[in-house]
Amino acid sequence: MIIARLRYWSDANVLLRAAEALIWINEARPGMPGDGDDVQALIQVNAQPQTMVKMDPSGHSEEAIMRIVVTTDGSKASEAASRYVARLASDLAKLPQVLLVYVDEPLLQRVAVELGVKGVDRYHQENGKAVMKGAKSRLKRAGINYEEHLLIGDPAEALLKFVKKSNCDVLVMGSHGRSALKSLFLGSVTIKVLSRSEVPVVVVR
């Protein structure tokens, strides 16, 4: 299942054929159904393969290189997210620019003190290397150039801050992280990001 939070109805035109459902959360925006913060509209779609385009303010489209932020944490859902991006590349007129992101949570203060600055840095670098290995391999096989970004902090907050500064077109993430209960429809981090992201979000299960 692919779930996307969109800013405008026209954003549906830039989703990959694998998209099965669109979810609007929070405020209604121009061109979208709904009339307030309580709107949560679920619309089933069958998207066909198409060239990825951007719409300029005048409504004209132009081919552009898409900037995609894809998150990973080693979970099955996040691995599915990187596979989704690898498939997406084959349907685009131009290969996307991908920013691969992993957010490592901070160590407890007492542990950080014991390890020291260099030890803490080494700990996070090793975690990042291990977690991003699978996604990196997948993107390389698809011929996609990517940037690695290791962030430290609260997963949702750090990711939202990064996305805001990245000037990306879309965020792709897994529905559940490693610690999320599988019985939940979406993990807590995903829900926070969906409700606050200022860019379209594609959630992959």
C-alpha positions as CSV (number, residue, x, y, z in Angstrom):
1,M,0.0,0.0,0.0
2,I,1.2,3.5,-0.8
3,I,-0.3,6.4,1.0
4,A,0.4,10.1,0.1
5,R,-0.4,13.3,1.8
6,L,-0.7,16.0,-0.9
7,R,-0.8,19.8,-0.8
8,Y,-2.8,20.2,-4.0
9,W,-5.1,18.0,-6.1
10,S,-2.7,18.5,-9.0
11,D,0.0,16.8,-7.0
12,A,-1.8,13.5,-7.8
13,N,-0.3,13.9,-11.3
14,V,3.2,13.4,-10.0
15,L,2.7,10.2,-8.1
16,L,4.1,6.9,-9.3
17,R,1.8,4.2,-10.7
18,A,2.2,2.2,-7.5
19,A,0.2,4.8,-5.6
20,E,-3.0,3.2,-4.3
21,A,-4.4,5.8,-2.0
22,L,-4.2,9.5,-1.2
23,I,-4.8,10.9,2.2
24,W,-5.3,14.6,3.0
25,I,-4.7,15.5,6.7
26,N,-5.2,18.8,8.4
27,E,-6.2,22.1,6.7
28,A,-8.0,22.2,3.4
29,R,-6.1,23.8,0.6
30,P,-7.0,25.2,-2.9
31,G,-8.0,22.6,-5.3
32,M,-8.5,20.0,-2.6
33,P,-11.8,18.5,-1.3
34,G,-12.8,19.4,2.3
35,D,-13.4,22.4,4.4
36,G,-11.4,22.5,7.6
37,D,-8.8,21.0,9.9
38,D,-10.9,17.9,10.6
39,V,-10.9,16.8,7.0
40,Q,-9.4,13.4,6.4
41,A,-10.4,12.4,2.9
42,L,-9.3,9.1,1.5
43,I,-9.5,8.7,-2.3
44,Q,-8.7,5.5,-4.1
45,V,-6.8,6.0,-7.4
46,N,-5.2,3.9,-10.1
47,A,-2.2,5.9,-11.4
48,Q,-0.7,5.1,-14.7
49,P,3.0,5.4,-15.6
50,Q,3.8,9.0,-16.6
51,T,6.5,11.6,-16.9
52,M,7.2,13.4,-13.6
53,V,6.5,17.1,-14.0
54,K,6.4,20.3,-11.9
55,M,3.7,22.9,-12.2
56,D,4.7,26.5,-12.2
57,P,2.4,29.1,-10.6
58,S,0.9,29.9,-13.9
59,G,-0.3,26.3,-14.3
60,H,2.2,25.4,-17.0
61,S,4.2,22.2,-16.6
62,E,7.9,21.8,-17.2
63,E,10.2,18.8,-17.0
64,A,12.3,18.9,-13.9
65,I,14.6,16.8,-11.9
66,M,12.7,15.6,-8.8
67,R,14.3,16.0,-5.4
68,I,13.3,13.1,-3.2
69,V,14.0,12.7,0.5
70,V,13.8,9.0,1.5
71,T,14.1,7.9,5.1
72,T,15.5,4.6,6.4
73,D,15.9,3.0,9.8
74,G,16.5,-0.6,8.8
75,S,12.9,-1.6,9.2
76,K,11.0,-3.6,6.6
77,A,8.8,-0.7,5.8
78,S,11.7,1.7,5.3
79,E,13.4,-0.9,3.0
80,A,10.2,-0.9,1.0
81,A,10.4,2.9,0.8
82,S,13.8,2.7,-0.9
83,R,12.6,0.0,-3.3
84,Y,9.7,2.3,-4.2
85,V,12.1,5.1,-5.0
86,A,14.3,2.8,-7.1
87,R,11.2,1.8,-9.1
88,L,10.1,5.4,-9.4
89,A,13.4,6.3,-11.1
90,S,12.6,4.0,-14.1
91,D,9.4,5.9,-14.8
92,L,10.9,9.4,-14.8
93,A,12.2,11.3,-17.8
94,K,15.2,12.2,-15.7
95,L,16.8,10.4,-12.7
96,P,15.8,12.0,-9.4
97,Q,18.1,13.6,-6.9
98,V,17.8,11.5,-3.8
99,L,18.6,12.5,-0.2
100,L,18.9,9.3,1.9
101,V,18.2,10.1,5.6
102,Y,18.6,8.2,8.8
103,V,17.8,9.8,12.1
104,D,19.7,8.2,15.1
105,E,18.2,9.0,18.5
106,P,20.6,10.6,21.0
107,L,22.3,8.4,23.7
108,L,21.4,8.8,27.3
109,Q,23.4,11.5,28.9
110,R,25.3,9.2,31.2
111,V,26.2,6.9,28.4
112,A,27.4,9.8,26.2
113,V,29.6,11.1,29.1
114,E,31.2,7.7,29.4
115,L,31.9,7.4,25.7
116,G,33.1,10.9,25.2
117,V,32.6,13.1,22.2
118,K,34.6,10.8,19.8
119,G,33.0,7.7,21.1
120,V,29.5,9.1,20.6
121,D,30.4,10.3,17.1
122,R,31.8,6.8,16.3
123,Y,28.6,5.2,17.7
124,H,26.3,7.2,15.5
125,Q,28.5,6.8,12.4
126,E,28.5,3.0,12.8
127,N,24.7,3.0,13.3
128,G,24.2,5.1,10.2
129,K,26.5,2.9,8.1
130,A,24.8,-0.3,9.1
131,V,21.2,1.1,8.7
132,M,21.7,2.7,5.4
133,K,23.6,-0.2,3.8
134,G,20.6,-1.8,2.2
135,A,19.0,1.4,0.9
136,K,22.3,2.5,-0.6
137,S,22.8,-0.8,-2.4
138,R,19.3,-0.5,-3.8
139,L,19.7,3.0,-5.1
140,K,23.1,2.2,-6.6
141,R,21.6,-0.8,-8.6
142,A,19.0,1.6,-9.9
143,G,21.7,4.0,-11.1
144,I,20.5,6.7,-8.8
145,N,22.9,9.3,-7.4
146,Y,22.2,10.0,-3.8
147,E,23.4,12.0,-0.8
148,E,23.7,10.4,2.7
149,H,22.5,12.4,5.7
150,L,22.9,11.1,9.2
151,L,20.8,13.2,11.7
152,I,20.8,13.0,15.5
153,G,17.7,13.8,17.4
154,D,14.0,13.0,17.8
155,P,13.1,11.2,14.5
156,A,10.0,13.2,13.6
157,E,11.4,16.6,14.6
158,A,14.8,16.1,13.0
159,L,13.2,14.8,9.8
160,L,10.7,17.6,9.5
161,K,13.4,20.2,10.0
162,F,15.6,18.6,7.4
163,V,12.8,18.3,4.8
164,K,11.9,22.0,5.3
165,K,15.5,23.0,4.5
166,S,16.1,20.5,1.7
167,N,13.9,22.1,-0.9
168,C,12.6,18.6,-1.8
169,D,9.5,17.8,-3.9
170,V,8.4,14.8,-2.0
171,L,9.2,12.8,1.2
172,V,9.1,9.0,1.0
173,M,9.1,7.0,4.2
174,G,8.0,3.7,5.7
175,S,4.7,3.3,7.5
176,H,6.3,1.8,10.6
177,G,9.8,2.2,12.1
178,R,11.6,-0.6,14.0
179,S,9.9,0.2,17.3
180,A,6.4,0.8,16.0
181,L,3.6,-1.7,16.9
182,K,2.6,-3.6,13.7
183,S,-1.0,-3.7,14.9
184,L,-1.1,0.1,14.4
185,F,-2.2,1.5,10.9
186,L,0.8,3.9,11.0
187,G,3.7,4.4,13.4
188,S,3.9,7.4,15.7
189,V,6.8,9.0,13.8
190,T,4.9,8.7,10.5
191,I,1.7,10.2,11.9
192,K,3.7,13.2,13.2
193,V,5.4,13.7,9.9
194,L,2.1,13.3,7.9
195,S,0.3,15.8,10.1
196,R,3.0,18.5,9.9
197,S,5.0,18.1,6.7
198,E,4.9,21.0,4.3
199,V,5.7,18.8,1.3
200,P,3.8,15.8,-0.2
201,V,4.5,12.6,1.8
202,V,4.4,9.1,0.3
203,V,4.1,6.4,3.0
204,V,5.0,2.9,1.9
205,R,3.8,-0.2,3.8
